[in-house]
């Protein structure tokens, strides 16, 4: 399925990549557990209501940069212009899902994948 992102998200990614020359990665949504993939949840964001973008400020490195700064490993698959490797993270932000309004919101435990209500 082709995922739709908000203009605000797309503009933020474009602006970051053009001005910083470093990638802003749209994070893949965890899929809802099979039994929860009903019509009541938005498929565009797996019921999260938002899409997350991680803005990076260094990389790609062959090993995680030292220090306490958060890092992200990118497999290089989806965005061919950014190399596979470790990136240092500047920050992450959530952007409203553009197709979500008419759906119920699911809250998902990111560790277990359980849907909380
Ligand atoms: Zn949605």
Backbone and ligand atoms as CSV (ligand in chain L), in Angstrom:
chain,resi,resn,atom,element,x,y,z
A,1,UNK,N,N,0.837,-1.204,0.000
A,1,UNK,CA,C,0.000,0.000,0.000
A,1,UNK,C,C,0.869,1.250,0.000
A,2,UNK,N,N,0.461,2.205,-0.837
A,2,UNK,CA,C,1.194,3.471,-0.884
A,2,UNK,C,C,0.709,4.354,0.266
A,3,UNK,N,N,1.622,4.765,1.111
A,3,UNK,CA,C,1.254,5.564,2.275
A,3,UNK,C,C,1.242,7.043,1.917
A,4,UNK,N,N,0.209,7.734,2.362
A,4,UNK,CA,C,0.100,9.183,2.121
A,4,UNK,C,C,0.650,9.929,3.341
A,5,UNK,N,N,1.511,10.894,3.065
A,5,UNK,CA,C,2.059,11.718,4.141
A,5,UNK,C,C,1.526,13.133,4.019
A,6,UNK,N,N,1.473,13.815,5.147
A,6,UNK,CA,C,0.965,15.189,5.129
A,6,UNK,C,C,1.961,16.111,4.429
A,7,UNK,N,N,1.456,17.218,3.900
A,7,UNK,CA,C,2.340,18.199,3.254
A,7,UNK,C,C,3.347,18.747,4.252
A,8,UNK,N,N,2.901,18.917,5.496
A,8,UNK,CA,C,3.777,19.433,6.537
A,8,UNK,C,C,4.975,18.496,6.741
A,9,UNK,N,N,4.715,17.189,6.723
A,9,UNK,CA,C,5.797,16.207,6.850
A,9,UNK,C,C,6.721,16.277,5.636
A,10,UNK,N,N,6.128,16.270,4.448
A,10,UNK,CA,C,6.947,16.265,3.229
A,10,UNK,C,C,7.821,17.522,3.135
A,11,UNK,N,N,7.224,18.653,3.504
A,11,UNK,CA,C,7.987,19.897,3.471
A,11,UNK,C,C,9.119,19.897,4.497
A,12,UNK,N,N,8.843,19.341,5.659
A,12,UNK,CA,C,9.867,19.298,6.715
A,12,UNK,C,C,11.046,18.434,6.278
A,13,UNK,N,N,10.749,17.293,5.658
A,13,UNK,CA,C,11.807,16.390,5.178
A,13,UNK,C,C,12.627,17.092,4.090
A,14,UNK,N,N,11.926,17.707,3.151
A,14,UNK,CA,C,12.597,18.377,2.030
A,14,UNK,C,C,13.493,19.509,2.542
A,15,UNK,N,N,12.931,20.306,3.428
A,15,UNK,CA,C,13.676,21.448,3.950
A,15,UNK,C,C,14.922,20.974,4.706
A,16,UNK,N,N,14.758,19.958,5.539
A,16,UNK,CA,C,15.895,19.449,6.321
A,16,UNK,C,C,16.989,18.921,5.387
A,17,UNK,N,N,16.596,18.122,4.411
A,17,UNK,CA,C,17.590,17.486,3.547
A,17,UNK,C,C,18.298,18.503,2.668
A,18,UNK,N,N,17.568,19.539,2.250
A,18,UNK,CA,C,18.192,20.567,1.416
A,18,UNK,C,C,19.111,21.470,2.225
A,19,UNK,N,N,18.692,21.813,3.444
A,19,UNK,CA,C,19.497,22.776,4.208
A,19,UNK,C,C,20.627,22.097,4.975
A,20,UNK,N,N,20.394,20.883,5.480
A,20,UNK,CA,C,21.415,20.204,6.297
A,20,UNK,C,C,22.260,19.221,5.492
A,21,UNK,N,N,21.785,18.836,4.330
A,21,UNK,CA,C,22.464,17.812,3.519
A,21,UNK,C,C,22.583,16.498,4.278
A,22,UNK,N,N,21.659,16.273,5.171
A,22,UNK,CA,C,21.595,15.010,5.912
A,22,UNK,C,C,20.167,14.496,5.832
A,23,UNK,N,N,20.000,13.172,5.919
A,23,UNK,CA,C,18.658,12.621,5.721
A,23,UNK,C,C,17.696,12.855,6.874
A,24,UNK,N,N,16.418,12.941,6.506
A,24,UNK,CA,C,15.319,12.882,7.466
A,24,UNK,C,C,14.539,11.628,7.097
A,25,UNK,N,N,14.534,10.645,7.955
A,25,UNK,CA,C,13.930,9.359,7.647
A,25,UNK,C,C,12.514,9.272,8.186
A,26,UNK,N,N,11.585,8.882,7.317
A,26,UNK,CA,C,10.221,8.596,7.761
A,26,UNK,C,C,10.232,7.181,8.302
A,27,UNK,N,N,9.856,7.056,9.561
A,27,UNK,CA,C,9.939,5.740,10.209
A,27,UNK,C,C,8.788,4.850,9.771
A,28,UNK,N,N,9.105,3.598,9.556
A,28,UNK,CA,C,8.068,2.636,9.199
A,28,UNK,C,C,7.161,2.399,10.392
A,29,UNK,N,N,5.874,2.341,10.103
A,29,UNK,CA,C,4.903,2.074,11.149
A,29,UNK,C,C,4.886,0.590,11.449
A,30,UNK,N,N,4.790,0.276,12.706
A,30,UNK,CA,C,4.557,-1.113,13.082
A,30,UNK,C,C,3.175,-1.494,12.564
A,31,UNK,N,N,3.044,-2.658,11.992
A,31,UNK,CA,C,1.734,-3.081,11.507
A,31,UNK,C,C,0.859,-3.493,12.684
A,32,UNK,N,N,-0.423,-3.205,12.547
A,32,UNK,CA,C,-1.358,-3.660,13.570
A,32,UNK,C,C,-1.384,-5.179,13.574
A,33,UNK,N,N,-1.570,-5.764,14.744
A,33,UNK,CA,C,-1.753,-7.219,14.778
A,33,UNK,C,C,-2.931,-7.606,13.885
A,34,UNK,N,N,-2.846,-8.761,13.249
A,34,UNK,CA,C,-3.854,-9.214,12.270
A,34,UNK,C,C,-5.291,-9.017,12.759
A,35,UNK,N,N,-5.560,-9.412,14.000
A,35,UNK,CA,C,-6.937,-9.342,14.481
A,35,UNK,C,C,-7.439,-7.913,14.607
A,36,UNK,N,N,-6.532,-6.939,14.598
A,36,UNK,CA,C,-6.944,-5.537,14.740
A,36,UNK,C,C,-7.020,-4.821,13.392
A,37,UNK,N,N,-6.710,-5.528,12.299
A,37,UNK,CA,C,-6.702,-4.866,10.995
A,37,UNK,C,C,-8.108,-4.783,10.420
A,38,UNK,N,N,-9.000,-4.204,11.175
A,38,UNK,CA,C,-10.378,-4.052,10.729
A,38,UNK,C,C,-10.543,-2.674,10.129
A,39,UNK,N,N,-11.727,-2.416,9.611
A,39,UNK,CA,C,-11.993,-1.128,8.973
A,39,UNK,C,C,-11.962,0.035,9.967
A,40,UNK,N,N,-12.011,-0.267,11.245
A,40,UNK,CA,C,-12.091,0.839,12.197
A,40,UNK,C,C,-10.738,1.526,12.409
A,41,UNK,N,N,-9.676,0.925,11.912
A,41,UNK,CA,C,-8.366,1.560,12.061
A,41,UNK,C,C,-7.836,2.031,10.711
A,42,UNK,N,N,-7.155,3.135,10.745
A,42,UNK,CA,C,-6.608,3.735,9.530
A,42,UNK,C,C,-5.405,2.911,9.056
A,43,UNK,N,N,-5.453,2.491,7.784
A,43,UNK,CA,C,-4.355,1.691,7.235
A,43,UNK,C,C,-3.142,2.557,6.908
A,44,UNK,N,N,-3.389,3.850,6.759
A,44,UNK,CA,C,-2.309,4.747,6.324
A,44,UNK,C,C,-1.264,4.988,7.411
A,45,UNK,N,N,-1.654,4.731,8.660
A,45,UNK,CA,C,-0.723,4.986,9.760
A,45,UNK,C,C,-0.791,3.877,10.796
A,46,UNK,N,N,-1.403,2.746,10.423
A,46,UNK,CA,C,-1.572,1.616,11.338
A,46,UNK,C,C,-2.281,2.028,12.615
A,47,UNK,N,N,-3.175,3.015,12.490
A,47,UNK,CA,C,-3.983,3.418,13.631
A,47,UNK,C,C,-3.280,4.331,14.617
A,48,UNK,N,N,-2.081,4.774,14.280
A,48,UNK,CA,C,-1.304,5.606,15.199
A,48,UNK,C,C,-1.768,7.065,15.190
A,49,UNK,N,N,-2.322,7.492,14.072
A,49,UNK,CA,C,-2.746,8.880,13.953
A,49,UNK,C,C,-1.644,9.819,13.517
A,50,UNK,N,N,-0.418,9.334,13.520
A,50,UNK,CA,C,0.736,10.166,13.158
A,50,UNK,C,C,1.761,9.322,12.401
A,51,UNK,N,N,2.660,10.034,11.730
A,51,UNK,CA,C,3.867,9.425,11.160
A,51,UNK,C,C,5.060,10.074,11.846
A,52,UNK,N,N,6.077,9.275,12.105
A,52,UNK,CA,C,7.265,9.796,12.763
A,52,UNK,C,C,8.397,10.015,11.776
A,53,UNK,N,N,9.070,11.142,11.935
A,53,UNK,CA,C,10.246,11.434,11.124
A,53,UNK,C,C,11.433,11.627,12.064
A,54,UNK,N,N,12.539,11.007,11.724
A,54,UNK,CA,C,13.773,11.204,12.486
A,54,UNK,C,C,14.735,12.028,11.648
A,55,UNK,N,N,15.136,13.162,12.193
A,55,UNK,CA,C,16.049,14.083,11.516
A,55,UNK,C,C,17.473,13.776,11.984
A,56,UNK,N,N,18.356,13.565,11.040
A,56,UNK,CA,C,19.726,13.195,11.416
A,56,UNK,C,C,20.680,14.349,11.144
A,57,UNK,N,N,21.824,14.328,11.842
A,57,UNK,CA,C,22.801,15.406,11.657
A,57,UNK,C,C,24.216,14.887,11.422
A,58,UNK,N,N,24.345,13.586,11.203
A,58,UNK,CA,C,25.666,13.041,10.888
A,58,UNK,C,C,25.537,11.620,10.383
A,59,UNK,N,N,26.436,11.198,9.521
A,59,UNK,CA,C,26.425,9.839,8.988
A,59,UNK,C,C,26.516,9.858,7.472
A,60,UNK,N,N,26.551,8.740,6.831
A,60,UNK,CA,C,26.454,7.411,7.452
A,60,UNK,C,C,27.818,6.964,8.005
A,61,UNK,N,N,27.793,6.396,9.205
A,61,UNK,CA,C,28.983,5.839,9.831
A,61,UNK,C,C,28.915,4.312,9.777
A,62,UNK,N,N,30.108,3.697,9.807
A,62,UNK,CA,C,30.147,2.227,9.764
A,62,UNK,C,C,29.796,1.599,11.107
A,63,UNK,N,N,29.993,2.349,12.188
A,63,UNK,CA,C,29.595,1.847,13.508
A,63,UNK,C,C,28.914,2.992,14.238
A,64,UNK,N,N,28.150,2.707,15.278
A,64,UNK,CA,C,27.424,3.779,15.973
A,64,UNK,C,C,28.391,4.832,16.500
A,65,UNK,N,N,28.110,6.118,16.270
A,65,UNK,CA,C,28.987,7.168,16.785
A,65,UNK,C,C,29.056,7.091,18.309
A,66,UNK,N,N,30.225,7.354,18.867
A,66,UNK,CA,C,30.367,7.268,20.322
A,66,UNK,C,C,29.703,8.462,20.988
A,67,UNK,N,N,29.481,8.370,22.282
A,67,UNK,CA,C,28.792,9.433,22.997
A,67,UNK,C,C,27.379,9.020,23.320
A,68,UNK,N,N,26.638,9.942,23.891
A,68,UNK,CA,C,25.302,9.610,24.378
A,68,UNK,C,C,24.195,9.980,23.402
A,69,UNK,N,N,24.563,10.591,22.278
A,69,UNK,CA,C,23.532,11.022,21.345
A,69,UNK,C,C,22.817,9.806,20.761
A,70,UNK,N,N,21.514,9.937,20.549
A,70,UNK,CA,C,20.789,8.816,19.948
A,70,UNK,C,C,21.245,8.568,18.510
A,71,UNK,N,N,21.168,7.330,18.101
A,71,UNK,CA,C,21.583,6.962,16.751
A,71,UNK,C,C,20.479,6.163,16.076
A,72,UNK,N,N,20.612,6.054,14.780
A,72,UNK,CA,C,19.640,5.306,13.998
A,72,UNK,C,C,20.396,4.527,12.941
A,73,UNK,N,N,20.036,3.265,12.757
A,73,UNK,CA,C,20.633,2.472,11.683
A,73,UNK,C,C,19.693,2.487,10.492
A,74,UNK,N,N,20.235,2.828,9.344
A,74,UNK,CA,C,19.415,2.851,8.130
A,74,UNK,C,C,19.912,1.780,7.182
A,75,UNK,N,N,18.984,0.972,6.668
A,75,UNK,CA,C,19.400,-0.159,5.832
A,75,UNK,C,C,19.641,0.220,4.370
A,76,UNK,N,N,19.384,1.491,4.042
A,76,UNK,CA,C,19.696,1.954,2.697
A,76,UNK,C,C,18.735,1.489,1.621
A,77,UNK,N,N,17.669,0.819,1.993
A,77,UNK,CA,C,16.786,0.224,0.983
A,77,UNK,C,C,15.865,1.228,0.309
A,78,UNK,N,N,15.149,2.006,1.108
A,78,UNK,CA,C,14.077,2.814,0.537
A,78,UNK,C,C,14.549,4.115,-0.091
A,79,UNK,N,N,15.552,4.707,0.498
A,79,UNK,CA,C,15.995,6.013,-0.002
A,79,UNK,C,C,17.400,5.863,-0.543
A,80,UNK,N,N,17.498,5.629,-1.840
A,80,UNK,CA,C,18.783,5.252,-2.410
A,80,UNK,C,C,19.836,6.349,-2.284
A,81,UNK,N,N,19.413,7.611,-2.113
A,81,UNK,CA,C,20.426,8.676,-2.052
A,81,UNK,C,C,21.167,8.696,-0.708
A,82,UNK,N,N,20.671,7.946,0.292
A,82,UNK,CA,C,21.335,7.902,1.595
A,82,UNK,C,C,21.915,6.515,1.805
A,83,UNK,N,N,23.179,6.500,2.193
A,83,UNK,CA,C,23.882,5.227,2.311
A,83,UNK,C,C,23.461,4.452,3.551
A,84,UNK,N,N,23.624,3.158,3.466
A,84,UNK,CA,C,23.385,2.287,4.620
A,84,UNK,C,C,24.398,2.604,5.707
A,85,UNK,N,N,23.965,2.608,6.950
A,85,UNK,CA,C,24.895,2.810,8.053
A,85,UNK,C,C,24.233,3.499,9.221
A,86,UNK,N,N,25.064,3.958,10.148
A,86,UNK,CA,C,24.591,4.615,11.365
A,86,UNK,C,C,24.531,6.122,11.166
A,87,UNK,N,N,23.475,6.707,11.669
A,87,UNK,CA,C,23.317,8.163,11.620
A,87,UNK,C,C,23.119,8.688,13.034
A,88,UNK,N,N,23.665,9.846,13.314
A,88,UNK,CA,C,23.384,10.475,14.595
A,88,UNK,C,C,22.081,11.270,14.468
A,89,UNK,N,N,21.272,11.197,15.503
A,89,UNK,CA,C,19.924,11.752,15.460
A,89,UNK,C,C,19.894,13.146,16.061
A,90,UNK,N,N,19.314,14.068,15.343
A,90,UNK,CA,C,19.105,15.410,15.873
A,90,UNK,C,C,17.825,15.427,16.715
A,91,UNK,N,N,16.723,15.018,16.111
A,91,UNK,CA,C,15.459,14.893,16.849
A,91,UNK,C,C,14.460,14.107,16.010
A,92,UNK,N,N,13.367,13.718,16.650
A,92,UNK,CA,C,12.276,13.031,15.960
A,92,UNK,C,C,10.989,13.788,16.215
A,93,UNK,N,N,10.129,13.783,15.201
A,93,UNK,CA,C,8.854,14.476,15.376
A,93,UNK,C,C,7.713,13.670,14.791
A,94,UNK,N,N,6.535,13.863,15.358
A,94,UNK,CA,C,5.330,13.210,14.871
A,94,UNK,C,C,4.539,14.187,14.015
A,95,UNK,N,N,4.035,13.701,12.883
A,95,UNK,CA,C,3.205,14.518,12.001
A,95,UNK,C,C,1.862,13.825,11.818
A,96,UNK,N,N,0.826,14.611,11.868
A,96,UNK,CA,C,-0.542,14.126,11.713
A,96,UNK,C,C,-0.707,13.301,10.426
A,97,UNK,N,N,-1.365,12.168,10.555
A,97,UNK,CA,C,-1.706,11.359,9.385
A,97,UNK,C,C,-2.801,12.076,8.588
A,98,UNK,N,N,-2.607,12.263,7.265
A,98,UNK,CA,C,-3.583,13.052,6.501
A,98,UNK,C,C,-4.901,12.331,6.208
A,99,UNK,N,N,-4.967,11.025,6.370
A,99,UNK,CA,C,-6.197,10.320,5.996
A,99,UNK,C,C,-6.969,9.798,7.202
A,100,UNK,N,N,-6.610,10.226,8.358
A,100,UNK,CA,C,-7.001,9.597,9.603
A,100,UNK,C,C,-8.303,10.070,10.220
A,101,UNK,N,N,-8.701,11.279,9.936
A,101,UNK,CA,C,-9.747,11.954,10.718
A,101,UNK,C,C,-10.956,11.080,11.002
A,102,UNK,N,N,-11.377,10.300,10.003
A,102,UNK,CA,C,-12.627,9.575,10.196
A,102,UNK,C,C,-12.454,8.256,10.937
A,103,UNK,N,N,-11.229,7.941,11.313
A,103,UNK,CA,C,-10.994,6.656,11.969
A,103,UNK,C,C,-10.828,6.802,13.476
A,104,UNK,N,N,-11.051,5.697,14.099
A,104,UNK,CA,C,-10.754,5.524,15.506
A,104,UNK,C,C,-9.233,5.527,15.678
A,105,UNK,N,N,-8.770,5.984,16.823
A,105,UNK,CA,C,-7.326,5.946,17.069
A,105,UNK,C,C,-6.963,4.723,17.896
A,106,UNK,N,N,-5.947,4.052,17.482
A,106,UNK,CA,C,-5.424,2.962,18.294
A,106,UNK,C,C,-4.183,3.467,19.003
A,107,UNK,N,N,-3.979,3.039,20.206
A,107,UNK,CA,C,-2.727,3.317,20.884
A,107,UNK,C,C,-1.992,2.000,20.984
A,108,UNK,N,N,-0.802,1.960,20.432
A,108,UNK,CA,C,-0.079,0.703,20.345
A,108,UNK,C,C,1.130,0.741,21.261
A,109,UNK,N,N,1.254,-0.287,22.049
A,109,UNK,CA,C,2.454,-0.447,22.862
A,109,UNK,C,C,3.592,-0.809,21.931
A,110,UNK,N,N,4.578,0.083,21.815
A,110,UNK,CA,C,5.629,-0.092,20.820
A,110,UNK,C,C,6.532,-1.289,21.149
A,111,UNK,N,N,6.543,-1.739,22.380
A,111,UNK,CA,C,7.394,-2.869,22.747
A,111,UNK,C,C,6.748,-4.204,22.418
A,112,UNK,N,N,5.438,-4.295,22.655
A,112,UNK,CA,C,4.780,-5.588,22.497
A,112,UNK,C,C,3.901,-5.655,21.251
A,113,UNK,N,N,3.569,-4.505,20.639
A,113,UNK,CA,C,2.654,-4.494,19.501
A,113,UNK,C,C,1.193,-4.653,19.913
A,114,UNK,N,N,0.934,-4.705,21.216
A,114,UNK,CA,C,-0.442,-4.828,21.707
A,114,UNK,C,C,-1.201,-3.530,21.491
A,115,UNK,N,N,-2.455,-3.639,21.109
A,115,UNK,CA,C,-3.303,-2.460,21.002
A,115,UNK,C,C,-3.915,-2.168,22.358
A,116,UNK,N,N,-3.680,-0.949,22.835
A,116,UNK,CA,C,-4.223,-0.523,24.132
A,116,UNK,C,C,-5.472,0.318,23.872
A,117,UNK,N,N,-6.402,0.254,24.751
A,117,UNK,CA,C,-7.594,1.094,24.551
A,117,UNK,C,C,-7.873,1.960,25.758
L,1,ZN,ZN,ZN,-4.071,7.478,9.774
